[in-house]
């Protein structure tokens, strides 16, 4: 009988914890994924620009991006 009481106490303690809001958890995960994707894109463009023989920090110049957009048009 004592083990039943211990199990019941454990279940009660487990349910006393306030559950995390599922939509908020999903939103945090999505925002984290977007942030990681942006950081990886920036690092990737810098590495690619360096491998192409340029200064990796020129990736941040608007003229570089204008050249890229003109190339696709």
N, C-alpha and C positions, 0 to 999 in steps of 0.2 A: 504494500500500500504506500510505503514511503517513496518508492521510485515513481509512482504515478503523480505524487505531489511535486516531485522535483521536475518531472517532465512538464507539468502544467505551469509551474513557476517559470520555466525557461520559455515556454510559448508566450506567456503573458509579457515577459520582459522583451521578447523579440518584437511584439506588436506595439509596445510602448514607444518605439522609435518612430518618429514622423517620417512617412515615406517621401522619397524624392519625387517631385513633380515630373512625370514622364516627358511632357512637351518641353519643359525647360532643359531637361537632360539632353534631349535630341537637339535642341537649338544650340546648346553649348558644344556638342560634338560636331555639328555642321559648321559652326563658326570656327572651331579649331581646325577642321579639315580645310576650310577656305584659307585661313591664315597660313597653314603649312604649305598649301598649294602655291600661294603667292610668293612665299619665301623661297620655295624650290624653283619657281619660275625665274625669280631674280637671280638666284645663284646660277641656274642653268644658262641664262643669257650672258652672264658675266664670264662663265667658263667658256662658252662657245665663242664669244667675242675674243677672248684671250687666245684660244686655239686658232682663230682666224688671223692672228697676228696683230691685233689691236690692243689698245689699253682697255682693260675690263671696265673701268669707270666711265668710259665714253658711252656705255650703254644708257646712262642716265641723261645724256644730252638730248634735247628735243630734236636736234638735227639728225641724229641717228635714227630715231623713230620715224621722222618724216621720210627719210630715205627708204626705210623698210616699207612704209605704206605706199610710197610712190612705186616701189618695185612690184607690189602686188596689183597695182592699177595698171 
